[in-house]
Amino acid sequence: MTVFFYDKTFEGLLTAVFDAYSRKAFPDLLLAEGSIAPMFMDDSHTVVTQDDKSARVWAALENKMTKGACNMLTYVWLSEEEGSDTLLFRYIRKTIDSKIPIETNFGDDDVLQMHKIARKVSHEVLYIKQFVRFQKAADDIFFAPVSPLHNALPLAVEHFRDRFSDQKWVIYDIRRKYGYYYDLHTMVEMTLDNDDHLLSGKLDEKLMADDEKLFQELWKGYFKSMTIKERINLKLHRQHLPKRFWKYLTEKQ
C-alpha cells in the first residue's frame, strides 16, 4: 500500500497529484500529516505543498474540463465527507489520463459519486441563502450564525455581498468557527475568540441593537398572522424547511 501524507488543503491535494506523476507512483490512501501510518504500508511520501505545482495541475484541469466540472471539484472538496480527497484524486487522475471528457460518464462510479456529493453541497448553499436571518447588533453590524452540514459558506457569501452591499454584516459558521465580515467595501474571513454564546443561534440581548427586539417581535407577528392553521402540513413543512435550521429563524423562536 502506498500512502501520501499532506496538509489537508486543496492546494496540497493538487501538489500530491503533481508529485504522483513525477514519481510515477500513485497513492492508495491519502492521510493528513502526522497521522498514524497503516500497518501494511509499503511506501510513503510526504507532500510539501507548493503553489507552482498546484497551479500547473489546476491549469491542466481547466484545459481538459468544463467550468462546471471544475466547480464540481471545489464543491466535493468543501463537502468534507470522509474519503472525498481520495475520490477527488482518482477523479483528477482519470481526467488527466483520459483522451475524452469523463464528467458525464455516469457508468464510472467515481464520476457518479462526484456528482452526488456536489449536488448535496449545492443544496446546502441554497439552504444558506434561503434561511439566513440577520440580527442587528448594538454596533449596527448585522450578524447571522449558520451551521451547515458541509463547508458551503464560501460558496454562498458572494450572494450576500451582492444582496446586502449597503450594510455591514457578519455571517459566521458556528460548526467550523469562522465567518466573513463585510464592511461596505471589502469582505474578509474572520474568527471570534469566544463563540460559545452563539450556539443557541441568537445574539445575547445585551449585544442587540435597541430596536432589534422590536423588529423580531414584528416579524414573528407577521409570520403568525399569515399562517392558515387549517392548511398546516408539518410533514411538508419539515421537508422544505429542515428542522436543523429552526433555531436560527426568528419566526421559529
Summary of the structure (lengths in Angstrom):
residues: 253
radius of gyration: 22.2
end to end distance: 52.7
largest distance: 67.7
contacts: 669
relative contact order: 0.09
helix: 51%
strand: 14%
